[in-house]
Structure formats: C-alpha cells, structure tokens
C-alpha cells in the first residue's frame, strides 16, 4: 500500500512539472504565429495592386467591338493605371478600336488610365486608345490619361488614329493627357494624337 501511494505521488508530481514546462512553449508558439500574421498583413499593405482592365466594346449589326485595354503594372506602393474601354462597332465588317493600356505605377505613384478606343462605322476600324502615362516614383502622383482613339468613317476601310500617350508625372504634378487621334477619312487613316506633356516640375501644375 505504501509503495502504491508513493508511485501515485510521483506520477502526479511528474504531470504537474510537465504541464508547467509545456505551457510557456505553447504561449511562445502562439505569440510567434500572431506576430507572423501581423507581419504578413503589413507586407500585403505595402504591395501595389495592378490596374483593372477596360471593358470590351459592343458590336451590333455584324460589327466587332474593340477589346478593352490592359491595366498597367503596379509599383511597389502604387496602383497601376486602368486600361481604356474598347470602342463600339456598328455594321458589317466594322471593328471598334482597342482600348489603350494603363500606365505603370511608380514606386508610390499611380499610373495613368488608358484612353478608350474609337468607334467604328460600316466597314471601318476604330483607332486604338492612347497608353496612359507613367506615375511618378515619389509621392503618389498619377501619369496622364491616354488620348481617345479616332473614329472610322462609313465605308473605305480606313482606321481612326491612335490616341496619344499620356505624359509622365513629375514629383509634384500629374502628367498631361494625350491628344485624341483624328478620325479616318474615305481615303486615308487618321493621325495619331499628340503625346501628353510631362507634369510640371514646380508648382503650380
């Protein structure tokens, strides 16, 4: 009986000691997991998000709507520019212009949005939208918006002009928007819109 009581006492003591030593280890593991979770959230907040793609154009009467432009790539802390919408097309053999690509974001600056593609009428091809300007690497200044693609004309099969690219941002001012491409004529394609000027290096913008 004495031997049995002594064995039980030793067993309870061993369990108590094991519980005391295990608890800090579990608490330490839990704290590490929580800190790791916070670190992951912090890292995520520093990543820029890519720009969204533009919507595709609508085609009616046999026309084919232009494809929406691709969103611009993101910088480390800045969102990429949004791609422009594709142009609409009406009538057989017409194709709407593709939307312009969004500009890339700088390290802390958003890229400019791409311009929409030009509309197309019977037998024509709408001009492609301009590319958005690049965002500045500094304080979150956006690049200029790409210009609109030029429209086509009825018949002739000529293409509207491409929209001008948006200007790059400066450290203090956004880039200027690109010019609109000219419309096609019965005998010639439209011309490309002017490139947007870069943002002013000093205030006022």
C-alpha positions as CSV (number, residue, x, y, z in Angstrom):
1,X,0.0,0.0,0.0
2,X,2.8,2.4,0.9
3,X,4.6,1.6,-2.4
4,X,1.4,2.3,-4.4
5,X,0.8,5.6,-2.6
6,X,4.4,6.7,-3.3
7,X,4.1,5.8,-7.0
8,X,0.9,7.8,-7.3
9,X,2.5,10.8,-5.6
10,X,5.5,10.7,-8.0
11,X,3.2,10.4,-11.1
12,X,1.1,13.4,-10.1
13,X,4.3,15.4,-9.5
14,X,5.6,14.5,-12.9
15,X,2.4,15.5,-14.6
16,X,2.4,18.9,-12.8
17,X,6.0,19.6,-13.8
18,X,5.3,18.6,-17.4
19,X,2.3,20.9,-17.5
20,X,4.3,23.9,-16.2
21,X,7.1,23.4,-18.7
22,X,4.7,22.9,-21.7
23,X,2.6,26.0,-21.1
24,X,5.3,28.5,-21.9
25,X,6.2,26.7,-25.1
26,X,2.6,26.8,-26.3
27,X,2.3,30.5,-25.4
28,X,5.6,31.2,-27.2
29,X,4.4,29.4,-30.3
30,X,1.1,31.3,-30.3
31,X,2.9,34.6,-30.0
32,X,5.2,33.8,-32.9
33,X,2.2,32.8,-35.0
34,X,0.4,36.0,-34.2
35,X,3.5,38.1,-35.0
36,X,3.9,36.3,-38.3
37,X,0.3,37.1,-39.1
38,X,0.8,40.8,-38.4
39,X,4.0,40.8,-40.5
40,X,2.1,39.2,-43.4
41,X,-0.6,41.9,-43.2
42,X,2.0,44.6,-43.1
43,X,3.8,43.2,-46.1
44,X,0.5,43.0,-48.0
45,X,-0.4,46.6,-47.3
46,X,2.9,47.7,-49.0
47,X,2.1,46.0,-52.3
48,X,0.5,48.0,-55.0
49,X,-2.5,46.5,-56.9
50,X,-2.5,46.2,-60.7
51,X,-4.9,48.3,-62.6
52,X,-8.2,46.8,-63.8
53,X,-8.7,46.0,-67.5
54,X,-11.1,48.1,-69.6
55,X,-14.4,46.8,-70.8
56,X,-14.8,45.3,-74.2
57,X,-16.7,47.4,-76.8
58,X,-20.1,46.3,-78.1
59,X,-20.6,45.2,-81.7
60,X,-24.0,45.5,-83.4
61,X,-25.2,44.6,-86.9
62,X,-22.2,42.3,-87.6
63,X,-19.6,44.7,-86.1
64,X,-17.0,43.6,-83.7
65,X,-16.4,45.6,-80.5
66,X,-12.9,46.6,-79.7
67,X,-11.0,44.9,-76.8
68,X,-10.6,46.7,-73.6
69,X,-7.1,47.8,-72.8
70,X,-4.9,46.0,-70.2
71,X,-4.4,47.6,-66.8
72,X,-0.9,49.0,-66.1
73,X,1.5,47.2,-63.8
74,X,1.7,48.3,-60.2
75,X,4.7,49.9,-58.5
76,X,5.8,48.8,-55.0
77,X,3.2,51.0,-53.3
78,X,1.3,52.5,-56.2
79,X,-1.6,51.1,-58.2
80,X,-1.2,50.6,-62.0
81,X,-3.3,52.6,-64.4
82,X,-6.7,51.3,-65.6
83,X,-6.9,50.1,-69.2
84,X,-9.3,52.0,-71.5
85,X,-12.5,50.7,-72.8
86,X,-12.7,49.2,-76.3
87,X,-14.7,51.2,-78.9
88,X,-18.1,50.1,-80.2
89,X,-18.7,48.9,-83.7
90,X,-21.9,49.0,-85.8
91,X,-22.5,47.4,-89.2
92,X,-20.9,44.5,-91.0
93,X,-17.1,44.3,-91.3
94,X,-16.5,47.2,-88.8
95,X,-14.2,46.7,-85.8
96,X,-14.1,49.0,-82.8
97,X,-10.7,50.4,-81.7
98,X,-8.9,48.6,-78.8
99,X,-8.7,50.5,-75.5
100,X,-5.3,51.8,-74.5
101,X,-3.2,50.2,-71.9
102,X,-3.0,51.8,-68.5
103,X,0.3,53.4,-67.5
104,X,2.6,51.7,-65.0
105,X,2.5,52.9,-61.4
106,X,5.7,54.4,-60.0
107,X,7.1,53.2,-56.6
108,X,4.5,55.3,-54.9
109,X,2.6,56.8,-57.8
110,X,-0.5,55.6,-59.7
111,X,-0.2,55.1,-63.5
112,X,-2.5,57.0,-65.8
113,X,-5.5,55.3,-67.4
114,X,-5.5,54.3,-71.0
115,X,-7.8,56.1,-73.4
116,X,-10.9,54.4,-75.0
117,X,-10.7,53.0,-78.5
118,X,-12.5,54.9,-81.3
119,X,-15.9,53.8,-82.5
120,X,-16.3,52.2,-85.9
121,X,-19.0,52.5,-88.5
122,X,-19.8,50.3,-91.5
123,X,-16.6,48.8,-92.9
124,X,-14.2,50.9,-90.8
125,X,-11.8,50.3,-88.0
126,X,-11.8,52.5,-84.9
127,X,-8.5,53.9,-83.7
128,X,-6.7,52.4,-80.6
129,X,-6.8,54.4,-77.4
130,X,-3.7,56.0,-76.1
131,X,-1.4,54.5,-73.5
132,X,-1.7,56.0,-70.0
133,X,1.3,57.9,-68.7
134,X,3.7,56.5,-66.1
135,X,3.1,57.5,-62.5
136,X,5.9,59.3,-60.6
137,X,8.1,57.2,-58.3
138,X,7.7,59.6,-55.4
139,X,4.6,60.9,-53.7
140,X,1.7,59.1,-55.5
141,X,1.3,61.4,-58.5
142,X,-0.6,59.9,-61.4
143,X,0.5,59.9,-65.0
144,X,-1.6,61.5,-67.7
145,X,-4.6,59.8,-69.3
146,X,-4.1,58.3,-72.7
147,X,-6.0,60.1,-75.6
148,X,-9.1,58.7,-77.3
149,X,-8.7,56.7,-80.4
150,X,-10.1,58.3,-83.5
151,X,-13.3,57.1,-85.1
152,X,-13.6,55.4,-88.5
153,X,-15.9,56.5,-91.3
154,X,-18.6,54.6,-93.1
155,X,-17.0,52.5,-95.8
156,X,-13.5,52.9,-97.1
157,X,-12.0,50.5,-94.6
158,X,-9.6,53.1,-93.1
159,X,-8.6,53.2,-89.5
160,X,-9.0,56.0,-87.0
161,X,-5.9,57.5,-85.5
162,X,-4.3,56.1,-82.3
163,X,-4.8,58.2,-79.2
164,X,-1.7,60.0,-77.9
165,X,0.1,58.6,-74.9
166,X,-0.4,60.3,-71.6
167,X,2.5,62.3,-70.1
168,X,4.6,61.1,-67.2
169,X,4.1,62.6,-63.8
170,X,6.7,64.7,-62.1
171,X,7.4,64.6,-58.3
172,X,4.8,67.3,-57.8
173,X,2.4,67.4,-60.7
174,X,0.4,64.8,-62.7
175,X,1.1,64.2,-66.4
176,X,-1.0,65.8,-69.0
177,X,-3.5,63.8,-71.0
178,X,-2.6,62.6,-74.5
179,X,-4.4,64.0,-77.6
180,X,-7.2,62.4,-79.4
181,X,-6.4,60.6,-82.6
182,X,-8.1,62.1,-85.7
183,X,-11.0,60.3,-87.4
184,X,-10.3,58.4,-90.6
185,X,-11.5,59.8,-93.9
186,X,-12.7,58.0,-97.0
187,X,-9.2,57.9,-98.5
188,X,-6.8,57.8,-95.5
189,X,-6.2,56.6,-92.0
190,X,-6.5,59.1,-89.1
191,X,-3.4,60.5,-87.5
192,X,-2.0,59.8,-84.0
193,X,-2.9,62.2,-81.2
194,X,-0.2,64.3,-79.6
195,X,1.7,62.9,-76.7
196,X,0.7,64.5,-73.4
197,X,3.3,66.8,-71.8
198,X,5.0,65.6,-68.6
199,X,3.9,67.1,-65.4
200,X,5.4,70.5,-64.4
201,X,8.5,70.2,-62.2
202,X,7.3,73.0,-60.0
203,X,4.0,74.3,-58.7
204,X,1.5,75.4,-59.9
205,X,0.7,72.4,-62.0
